[in-house]
């Protein structure tokens, strides 16, 4: 693994550890694990950046998550465009 990817993985792991630690207690206390689908939808116009770290977050949260980006880094989008579709358990999405 090259230095860039190793550093990205370490940064994502640190962010997840800080954000959810052993788990999102509210979600764990309120939700039963069920299959779910979600979309990332743009609120306004922009240029996509960060696909690779976003995929890493979903994989590290739950390796069973299926994430499909409809755009790639550098692509322009407008408000209302669907950027990604995600399938997995509601607790990990």
Backbone as a printed PyTorch tensor [residue, N CA C, xyz], in Angstrom:
tensor([[[  0.8540,  -1.1690,   0.0000],
         [  0.0000,   0.0000,   0.0000],
         [  0.9040,   1.2370,   0.0000]],

        [[  0.6540,   2.1680,  -0.9100],
         [  1.4970,   3.3580,  -0.9660],
         [  1.1630,   4.3050,   0.1870]],

        [[  2.0280,   5.2780,   0.3900],
         [  1.9050,   6.2110,   1.5150],
         [  0.5930,   6.9800,   1.4770]],

        [[  0.1730,   7.4130,   0.2840],
         [ -1.0800,   8.1690,   0.1430],
         [ -2.2640,   7.3620,   0.6460]],

        [[ -2.4040,   6.1240,   0.1820],
         [ -3.5410,   5.2960,   0.5660],
         [ -3.4650,   4.9030,   2.0390]],

        [[ -2.2610,   4.6500,   2.5310],
         [ -2.1010,   4.3180,   3.9410],
         [ -2.5150,   5.5100,   4.8110]],

        [[ -2.0920,   6.6990,   4.4380],
         [ -2.4540,   7.9020,   5.2000],
         [ -3.9550,   8.1460,   5.1590]],

        [[ -4.5710,   7.9530,   3.9840],
         [ -6.0150,   8.1450,   3.8640],
         [ -6.7530,   7.1630,   4.7570]],

        [[ -6.3320,   5.9070,   4.7410],
         [ -6.9810,   4.8890,   5.5650],
         [ -6.8490,   5.2310,   7.0530]],

        [[ -5.6740,   5.6800,   7.4650],
         [ -5.4620,   6.0560,   8.8660],
         [ -6.3340,   7.2510,   9.2560]],

        [[ -6.4610,   8.2280,   8.3610],
         [ -7.2830,   9.4040,   8.6310],
         [ -8.7580,   9.0400,   8.7370]],

        [[ -9.2420,   8.2110,   7.8210],
         [-10.6410,   7.7810,   7.8630],
         [-10.9020,   6.9800,   9.1310]],

        [[ -9.9970,   6.0860,   9.5010],
         [-10.1650,   5.2990,  10.7190],
         [-10.2160,   6.1990,  11.9470]],

        [[ -9.3300,   7.1900,  12.0160],
         [ -9.3140,   8.1130,  13.1510],
         [-10.6200,   8.9080,  13.2280]],

        [[-11.1190,   9.3570,  12.0840],
         [-12.3750,  10.1120,  12.0610],
         [-13.5460,   9.2450,  12.5100]],

        [[-13.5960,   8.0050,  12.0270],
         [-14.6690,   7.1000,  12.4370],
         [-14.5710,   6.7670,  13.9210]],

        [[-13.3610,   6.5310,  14.4080],
         [-13.1770,   6.2370,  15.8350],
         [-13.6630,   7.4040,  16.6870]],

        [[-13.3590,   8.6210,  16.2640],
         [-13.7780,   9.8050,  17.0190],
         [-15.2870,  10.0030,  16.9320]],

        [[-15.8510,   9.7730,  15.7540],
         [-17.2670,  10.0590,  15.5290],
         [-18.1890,   9.0140,  16.1430]],

        [[-17.9070,   7.7340,  15.9030],
         [-18.8420,   6.7010,  16.3630],
         [-18.2550,   5.7480,  17.3920]],

        [[-16.9520,   5.7690,  17.5880],
         [-16.3380,   4.8990,  18.5960],
         [-16.8400,   3.4740,  18.4840]],

        [[-17.3880,   2.9340,  19.5860],
         [-17.8640,   1.5460,  19.5550],
         [-19.1970,   1.3700,  18.8240]],

        [[-19.8230,   2.4580,  18.4340],
         [-21.0940,   2.3710,  17.7130],
         [-21.9330,   3.5930,  17.9980]],

        [[-22.8560,   3.8770,  17.1190],
         [-23.7790,   4.9920,  17.3020],
         [-24.8460,   4.5460,  18.2910]],

        [[-24.7270,   4.9810,  19.5380],
         [-25.6010,   4.4910,  20.6040],
         [-27.0730,   4.7800,  20.3390]],

        [[-27.3780,   5.9270,  19.7480],
         [-28.7770,   6.2460,  19.4480],
         [-29.3350,   5.2590,  18.4300]],

        [[-28.5940,   5.0270,  17.3410],
         [-29.0570,   4.0810,  16.3240],
         [-29.1640,   2.6750,  16.8960]],

        [[-28.1580,   2.2600,  17.6620],
         [-28.1780,   0.9170,  18.2490],
         [-29.3460,   0.7420,  19.2020]],

        [[-29.7260,   1.8210,  19.8960],
         [-30.8240,   1.7330,  20.8570],
         [-32.1980,   1.8540,  20.2400]],

        [[-32.2900,   2.4350,  19.0560],
         [-33.5960,   2.7360,  18.4640],
         [-33.9390,   1.9220,  17.2210]],

        [[-32.9470,   1.3610,  16.5610],
         [-33.1930,   0.7030,  15.2790],
         [-32.8620,  -0.7800,  15.3280]],

        [[-33.6680,  -1.5620,  14.6510],
         [-33.3350,  -2.9570,  14.3740],
         [-32.5520,  -2.9600,  13.0640]],

        [[-31.5480,  -3.8200,  12.9410],
         [-30.8110,  -3.8510,  11.6670],
         [-31.6980,  -4.3710,  10.5390]],

        [[-31.9340,  -3.5340,   9.5580],
         [-32.7620,  -3.8810,   8.4100],
         [-32.0730,  -3.4170,   7.1320]],

        [[-32.3150,  -4.1220,   6.0320],
         [-31.7790,  -3.6690,   4.7510],
         [-32.3410,  -2.2850,   4.4180]],

        [[-31.5010,  -1.4490,   3.8220],
         [-31.9300,  -0.0950,   3.4770],
         [-31.2260,   0.3550,   2.2060]],

        [[-31.8280,   1.3350,   1.5720],
         [-31.2350,   1.9850,   0.4100],
         [-31.2030,   3.4770,   0.6950]],

        [[-30.1540,   4.1330,   0.2090],
         [-30.0200,   5.5720,   0.4010],
         [-29.3960,   6.1890,  -0.8430]],

        [[-29.5250,   7.4950,  -0.9520],
         [-28.9050,   8.2400,  -2.0460],
         [-28.2020,   9.4510,  -1.4570]],

        [[-27.1100,   9.8350,  -2.0840],
         [-26.4870,  11.1200,  -1.8070],
         [-26.9430,  12.0370,  -2.9300]],

        [[-27.6870,  13.0830,  -2.5580],
         [-28.2650,  14.0060,  -3.5320],
         [-27.6970,  15.4020,  -3.2800]],

        [[-27.2480,  16.0480,  -4.3410],
         [-26.6760,  17.3850,  -4.2370],
         [-27.7510,  18.4020,  -3.8660]],

        [[-27.4170,  19.2850,  -2.9320],
         [-28.3250,  20.3650,  -2.5740],
         [-28.1460,  21.5820,  -3.4850]],

        [[-26.9570,  21.7070,  -4.0580],
         [-26.6880,  22.8400,  -4.9350],
         [-25.6400,  22.4240,  -5.9700]],

        [[-25.3070,  23.3140,  -6.8670],
         [-24.3180,  23.0340,  -7.9080],
         [-22.9360,  22.8670,  -7.2880]],

        [[-22.0980,  22.0530,  -7.9320],
         [-20.7460,  21.8820,  -7.4300],
         [-19.9070,  20.9910,  -8.3200]],

        [[-18.7160,  20.6820,  -7.8210],
         [-17.7840,  19.7780,  -8.4800],
         [-17.4510,  18.6850,  -7.4810]],

        [[-17.5780,  17.4440,  -7.8940],
         [-17.3850,  16.3190,  -6.9840],
         [-15.9090,  16.1240,  -6.6410]],

        [[-15.6700,  15.8840,  -5.3720],
         [-14.3350,  15.5880,  -4.8830],
         [-14.4640,  14.6810,  -3.6710]],

        [[-13.5910,  13.6870,  -3.5500],
         [-13.5750,  12.8350,  -2.3680],
         [-14.2570,  11.4920,  -2.5120]],

        [[-14.3960,  11.0030,  -3.7360],
         [-15.0540,   9.7070,  -3.9470],
         [-14.2930,   8.5940,  -3.2240]],

        [[-12.9840,   8.5600,  -3.3680],
         [-12.1970,   7.4750,  -2.7790],
         [-12.3140,   7.4290,  -1.2480]],

        [[-12.1460,   8.5540,  -0.5310],
         [-12.3220,   8.4780,   0.9170],
         [-13.7640,   8.1580,   1.3160]],

        [[-14.7320,   8.6250,   0.5470],
         [-16.1280,   8.3060,   0.8630],
         [-16.3770,   6.8030,   0.7520]],

        [[-15.8600,   6.1800,  -0.3040],
         [-15.9930,   4.7270,  -0.4520],
         [-15.3300,   4.0050,   0.7190]],

        [[-14.1900,   4.5030,   1.1390],
         [-13.4670,   3.9000,   2.2560],
         [-14.2750,   3.9820,   3.5430]],

        [[-14.9400,   5.1060,   3.7750],
         [-15.7890,   5.2510,   4.9610],
         [-16.8850,   4.1900,   4.9620]],

        [[-17.5680,   4.0380,   3.8410],
         [-18.6480,   3.0490,   3.7750],
         [-18.1170,   1.6330,   3.9470]],

        [[-16.9660,   1.3280,   3.3620],
         [-16.3780,  -0.0210,   3.4970],
         [-15.9290,  -0.2990,   4.9220]],

        [[-15.3070,   0.7050,   5.5580],
         [-14.8110,   0.5120,   6.9200],
         [-15.9570,   0.4310,   7.9250]],

        [[-17.0580,   1.1070,   7.6340],
         [-18.2220,   1.0530,   8.5160],
         [-18.8870,  -0.3120,   8.4330]],

        [[-19.0130,  -0.8390,   7.2270],
         [-19.6100,  -2.1550,   7.0190],
         [-19.1940,  -2.6340,   5.6310]],

        [[-18.3830,  -3.6740,   5.5970],
         [-17.8610,  -4.1550,   4.3120],
         [-18.9550,  -4.6930,   3.4010]],

        [[-20.1550,  -4.9140,   3.9310],
         [-21.2650,  -5.3980,   3.1100],
         [-21.9910,  -4.2600,   2.3910]],

        [[-21.6920,  -3.0070,   2.7460],
         [-22.3140,  -1.8810,   2.0430],
         [-21.9550,  -1.9300,   0.5660]],

        [[-22.9290,  -1.6360,  -0.2760],
         [-22.7070,  -1.5390,  -1.7180],
         [-22.9280,  -0.0740,  -2.0860]],

        [[-21.8810,   0.5540,  -2.5870],
         [-21.9380,   1.9760,  -2.9210],
         [-21.6140,   2.1340,  -4.3980]],

        [[-22.4730,   2.8620,  -5.0850],
         [-22.2670,   3.1040,  -6.5100],
         [-22.3050,   4.6090,  -6.7540]],

        [[-21.1340,   5.1730,  -7.0610],
         [-21.0760,   6.5870,  -7.4190],
         [-21.4650,   6.7230,  -8.8790]],

        [[-22.3540,   7.6590,  -9.1580],
         [-22.8100,   7.9060, -10.5190],
         [-21.9240,   8.9340, -11.2190]],

        [[-21.0880,   9.6050, -10.4310],
         [-20.1510,  10.5990, -10.9500],
         [-18.7650,  10.2610, -10.4390]],

        [[-17.7520,  10.8850, -11.0360],
         [-16.3790,  10.6710, -10.5770],
         [-15.7950,  12.0160, -10.1500]],

        [[-14.6900,  11.9670,  -9.4100],
         [-14.0350,  13.1960,  -8.9910],
         [-13.8020,  14.1110, -10.1860]],

        [[-14.1230,  15.3730, -10.0010],
         [-13.9430,  16.3610, -11.0650],
         [-15.1930,  16.6170, -11.8760]],

        [[-16.1940,  15.7390, -11.7690],
         [-17.4440,  15.9420, -12.5080],
         [-18.2540,  17.0700, -11.8720]],

        [[-18.8880,  17.8720, -12.7150],
         [-19.7900,  18.9170, -12.2350],
         [-21.1730,  18.3250, -12.0430]],

        [[-21.9160,  18.8900, -11.0810],
         [-23.2910,  18.4550, -10.8380],
         [-24.1330,  19.6760, -10.4970]],

        [[-25.4320,  19.5000, -10.5930],
         [-26.3570,  20.5660, -10.2240],
         [-27.2250,  20.0970,  -9.0680]],

        [[-27.8230,  21.0600,  -8.3780],
         [-28.7010,  20.7270,  -7.2660],
         [-29.7820,  19.7520,  -7.6970]],

        [[-29.9830,  18.7200,  -6.9070],
         [-30.9730,  17.6950,  -7.2180],
         [-30.3950,  16.4600,  -7.8780]],

        [[-29.1620,  16.5570,  -8.3980],
         [-28.5280,  15.3890,  -9.0210],
         [-28.2160,  14.3260,  -7.9670]],

        [[-28.4430,  13.0710,  -8.3220],
         [-28.0310,  11.9700,  -7.4630],
         [-26.5600,  11.6880,  -7.7390]],

        [[-25.7690,  11.7290,  -6.6700],
         [-24.3300,  11.5410,  -6.7870],
         [-23.9480,  10.0920,  -6.5320]],

        [[-24.6400,   9.4460,  -5.5840],
         [-24.3230,   8.0530,  -5.2490],
         [-25.5640,   7.3480,  -4.7330]],

        [[-25.5550,   6.0310,  -4.8860],
         [-26.6100,   5.1660,  -4.3490],
         [-25.9460,   4.1470,  -3.4270]],

        [[-26.5730,   3.9090,  -2.2750],
         [-25.9890,   3.0310,  -1.2690],
         [-27.0200,   1.9890,  -0.8550]],

        [[-26.5600,   0.7500,  -0.7090],
         [-27.3900,  -0.3220,  -0.1600],
         [-26.6190,  -0.9910,   0.9610]],

        [[-27.3150,  -1.2690,   2.0410],
         [-26.7000,  -1.9280,   3.1880],
         [-27.6790,  -1.9460,   4.3360]],

        [[-27.1660,  -2.1690,   5.5240],
         [-28.0280,  -2.1260,   6.7010],
         [-28.2210,  -0.6780,   7.1320]],

        [[-29.4410,  -0.3810,   7.6020],
         [-29.7300,   0.9730,   8.0500],
         [-28.7400,   1.4530,   9.1130]],

        [[-28.2820,   0.5660,   9.9640],
         [-27.3610,   0.9360,  11.0290],
         [-25.9980,   1.3590,  10.5060]],

        [[-25.5830,   0.8530,   9.3670],
         [-24.2480,   1.1920,   8.8640],
         [-24.2930,   2.2930,   7.8060]],

        [[-25.4540,   2.5160,   7.2230],
         [-25.5660,   3.6030,   6.2430],
         [-25.6820,   4.9140,   6.9860]]])
